[in-house]
């Protein structure tokens, strides 16, 4: 879902010493030196900072609401091999701290690869084993179709993106 892989021409050219062309998910907005580190987190889980001078991780999961055992968090633009390790660590910590009903807002998400799907499935398994739920909200039509084809619509609660939740509407 993240874009095309190497083209046939680029794959052939790799045999002649040229590297194949790869299209990353959506890297236009990420600086050349990588993902920026968070310096002033409002929520250490959401923003990726850690207490007492421990090593910081990139901000990848933005917690927008906490109420008892319910947490709502906004997923990043890219949920892929680069972001999923940090995303999983933060999501696991949220669950470890008592979240039983996790709603993930997918309104910003443009890329979801197999590592991201694995994270969703693992969180769903953990939450259901604890009597909880995992909900994906603001899911665009393309992502919904991918999730439906994989059969995940039968285990996850998925709500579609509405005009009010579409980040491209300004």
Kinemage of the C-alpha trace (Angstrom):
@kinemage 1
@onewidth
@group {chain A} dominant
@subgroup {mainchain}
@vectorlist {calphas} color= white
{ca unk a 1} P 0.000 0.000 0.000
{ca unk a 2} L 3.038 2.252 0.212
{ca unk a 3} L 3.831 2.695 -3.443
{ca unk a 4} L 5.458 0.787 -6.226
{ca unk a 5} L 8.643 -1.185 -5.783
{ca unk a 6} L 11.415 -1.298 -8.330
{ca unk a 7} L 10.341 -1.025 -11.921
{ca unk a 8} L 11.328 -3.788 -14.355
{ca unk a 9} L 13.801 -1.401 -15.978
{ca unk a 10} L 15.418 -0.525 -12.660
{ca unk a 11} L 15.613 -4.194 -11.655
{ca unk a 12} L 17.405 -4.944 -14.916
{ca unk a 13} L 19.732 -1.994 -14.440
{ca unk a 14} L 20.700 -3.286 -10.986
{ca unk a 15} L 22.490 -6.128 -12.743
{ca unk a 16} L 24.561 -3.552 -14.601
{ca unk a 17} L 25.702 -1.837 -11.420
{ca unk a 18} L 22.881 0.693 -10.951
{ca unk a 19} L 20.728 0.594 -7.848
{ca unk a 20} L 17.022 -0.154 -8.358
{ca unk a 21} L 14.580 2.681 -7.845
{ca unk a 22} L 12.561 2.415 -4.637
{ca unk a 23} L 9.615 4.555 -3.780
{ca unk a 24} L 9.365 5.113 -0.025
{ca unk a 25} L 5.974 5.558 1.554
{ca unk a 26} L 5.586 9.318 1.832
{ca unk a 27} L 8.849 10.961 2.738
{ca unk a 28} L 8.253 14.433 1.276
{ca unk a 29} L 7.730 16.012 4.703
{ca unk a 30} L 10.578 14.273 6.530
{ca unk a 31} L 13.848 16.209 6.682
{ca unk a 32} L 16.923 14.686 5.025
{ca unk a 33} L 18.482 14.053 8.432
{ca unk a 34} L 15.536 11.870 9.505
{ca unk a 35} L 12.558 12.127 11.796
{ca unk a 36} L 12.818 15.037 14.243
{ca unk a 37} L 13.143 14.244 17.935
{ca unk a 38} L 10.545 15.601 20.288
{ca unk a 39} L 11.887 18.182 22.701
{ca unk a 40} L 8.777 19.294 24.602
{ca unk a 41} L 6.370 16.390 24.971
{ca unk a 42} L 2.982 16.954 26.507
{ca unk a 43} L 2.556 13.228 26.978
{ca unk a 44} L 5.728 11.150 27.194
{ca unk a 45} L 4.014 8.144 25.638
{ca unk a 46} L 2.455 10.149 22.846
{ca unk a 47} L 5.483 12.179 21.952
{ca unk a 48} L 8.140 9.555 22.444
{ca unk a 49} L 10.251 11.202 25.130
{ca unk a 50} L 11.207 9.198 28.159
{ca unk a 51} L 11.502 10.061 31.839
{ca unk a 52} L 14.745 10.917 33.638
{ca unk a 53} L 17.070 11.382 30.696
{ca unk a 54} L 16.556 8.015 29.016
{ca unk a 55} L 17.028 7.859 25.251
{ca unk a 56} L 14.222 9.497 23.297
{ca unk a 57} L 12.386 7.814 20.439
{ca unk a 58} L 10.755 9.563 17.473
{ca unk a 59} L 7.243 10.873 17.998
{ca unk a 60} L 5.061 8.404 16.129
{ca unk a 61} L 1.857 8.020 18.124
{ca unk a 62} L -0.032 11.135 19.182
{ca unk a 63} L -2.331 10.447 22.143
{ca unk a 64} L -5.306 12.782 21.802
{ca unk a 65} L -7.535 11.515 24.622
{ca unk a 66} L -7.255 9.395 27.770
{ca unk a 67} L -10.184 8.502 29.948
{ca unk a 68} L -9.875 5.599 32.353
{ca unk a 69} L -9.033 2.490 30.345
{ca unk a 70} L -9.815 4.208 27.015
{ca unk a 71} L -7.148 5.849 24.871
{ca unk a 72} L -7.466 7.559 21.499
{ca unk a 73} L -4.267 8.102 19.522
{ca unk a 74} L -3.490 9.412 16.050
{ca unk a 75} L -1.314 7.211 13.846
{ca unk a 76} L 1.517 8.825 11.868
{ca unk a 77} L 1.545 9.325 8.108
{ca unk a 78} L 3.693 6.233 7.558
{ca unk a 79} L 3.183 3.010 9.498
{ca unk a 80} L 6.004 1.034 7.971
{ca unk a 81} L 9.312 -0.695 8.623
{ca unk a 82} L 10.904 2.593 9.706
{ca unk a 83} L 8.248 3.666 12.221
{ca unk a 84} L 6.690 0.411 13.431
{ca unk a 85} L 9.338 -0.531 16.036
{ca unk a 86} L 8.840 2.777 17.902
{ca unk a 87} L 5.101 2.653 17.294
{ca unk a 88} L 4.869 -0.863 18.755
{ca unk a 89} L 6.905 0.077 21.817
{ca unk a 90} L 4.674 3.070 22.531
{ca unk a 91} L 1.449 1.140 21.862
{ca unk a 92} L 2.613 -1.726 24.074
{ca unk a 93} L 3.408 0.750 26.852
{ca unk a 94} L -0.072 2.279 26.540
{ca unk a 95} L -1.601 -1.192 26.957
{ca unk a 96} L 0.801 -2.049 29.811
{ca unk a 97} L -0.339 1.124 31.603
{ca unk a 98} L -3.960 -0.041 31.652
{ca unk a 99} L -5.521 0.824 28.302
{ca unk a 100} L -8.154 -1.767 27.376
{ca unk a 101} L -9.995 0.116 24.632
{ca unk a 102} L -7.619 1.630 22.086
{ca unk a 103} L -8.906 3.774 19.228
{ca unk a 104} L -6.374 4.568 16.518
{ca unk a 105} L -7.172 7.546 14.292
{ca unk a 106} L -5.909 6.734 10.778
{ca unk a 107} L -6.792 10.116 9.241
{ca unk a 108} L -3.119 11.047 8.611
{ca unk a 109} L -1.998 7.590 7.510
{ca unk a 110} L -0.878 7.328 3.886
{ca unk a 111} L 1.218 4.155 4.137
{ca unk a 112} L 0.660 0.838 5.905
{ca unk a 113} L 2.982 -2.080 5.236
{ca unk a 114} L 3.144 -5.626 6.611
{ca unk a 115} L 5.018 -4.554 9.753
{ca unk a 116} L 2.252 -2.067 10.538
{ca unk a 117} L -0.424 -4.701 9.938
{ca unk a 118} L 1.452 -7.021 12.292
{ca unk a 119} L 1.441 -4.347 15.012
{ca unk a 120} L -2.328 -3.873 14.635
{ca unk a 121} L -2.937 -7.621 14.867
{ca unk a 122} L -0.675 -8.023 17.898
{ca unk a 123} L -2.408 -5.134 19.716
{ca unk a 124} L -5.809 -6.604 18.835
{ca unk a 125} L -4.714 -9.984 20.265
{ca unk a 126} L -3.389 -8.399 23.473
{ca unk a 127} L -6.439 -6.209 23.988
{ca unk a 128} L -8.988 -8.968 23.318
{ca unk a 129} L -7.149 -11.317 25.698
{ca unk a 130} L -7.634 -8.591 28.343
{ca unk a 131} L -11.317 -8.107 27.496
{ca unk a 132} L -10.609 -4.985 25.467
{ca unk a 133} L -11.071 -3.660 21.948
{ca unk a 134} L -9.083 -2.125 19.113
{ca unk a 135} L -10.816 0.370 16.823
{ca unk a 136} L -9.457 2.034 13.692
{ca unk a 137} L -11.192 5.325 12.983
{ca unk a 138} L -11.115 7.782 10.073
{ca unk a 139} L -10.059 5.020 7.686
{ca unk a 140} L -10.006 6.030 4.020
{ca unk a 141} L -11.677 3.904 1.343
{ca unk a 142} L -8.421 2.415 0.035
{ca unk a 143} L -7.204 1.322 3.474
{ca unk a 144} L -10.631 -0.071 4.315
{ca unk a 145} L -10.552 -2.133 1.114
{ca unk a 146} L -7.106 -3.522 2.013
{ca unk a 147} L -8.248 -4.405 5.545
{ca unk a 148} L -11.450 -5.984 4.206
{ca unk a 149} L -9.527 -8.122 1.694
{ca unk a 150} L -7.325 -9.348 4.534
{ca unk a 151} L -10.398 -10.199 6.620
{ca unk a 152} L -9.486 -7.747 9.364
{ca unk a 153} L -12.863 -6.030 9.151
{ca unk a 154} L -14.299 -9.128 10.827
{ca unk a 155} L -12.125 -8.702 13.948
{ca unk a 156} L -11.402 -4.968 14.156
{ca unk a 157} L -13.956 -2.223 14.525
{ca unk a 158} L -13.305 0.056 11.556
{ca unk a 159} L -15.002 3.405 11.014
{ca unk a 160} L -14.690 5.286 7.720
{ca unk a 161} L -13.185 8.702 7.193
{ca unk a 162} L -15.757 11.464 7.027
{ca unk a 163} L -15.402 14.865 5.371
{ca unk a 164} L -14.996 16.396 8.846
{ca unk a 165} L -12.054 14.094 9.684
{ca unk a 166} L -10.255 14.364 6.328
{ca unk a 167} L -6.922 16.188 6.914
{ca unk a 168} L -6.779 17.253 3.256
{ca unk a 169} L -9.875 19.427 3.789
{ca unk a 170} L -7.785 21.961 5.647
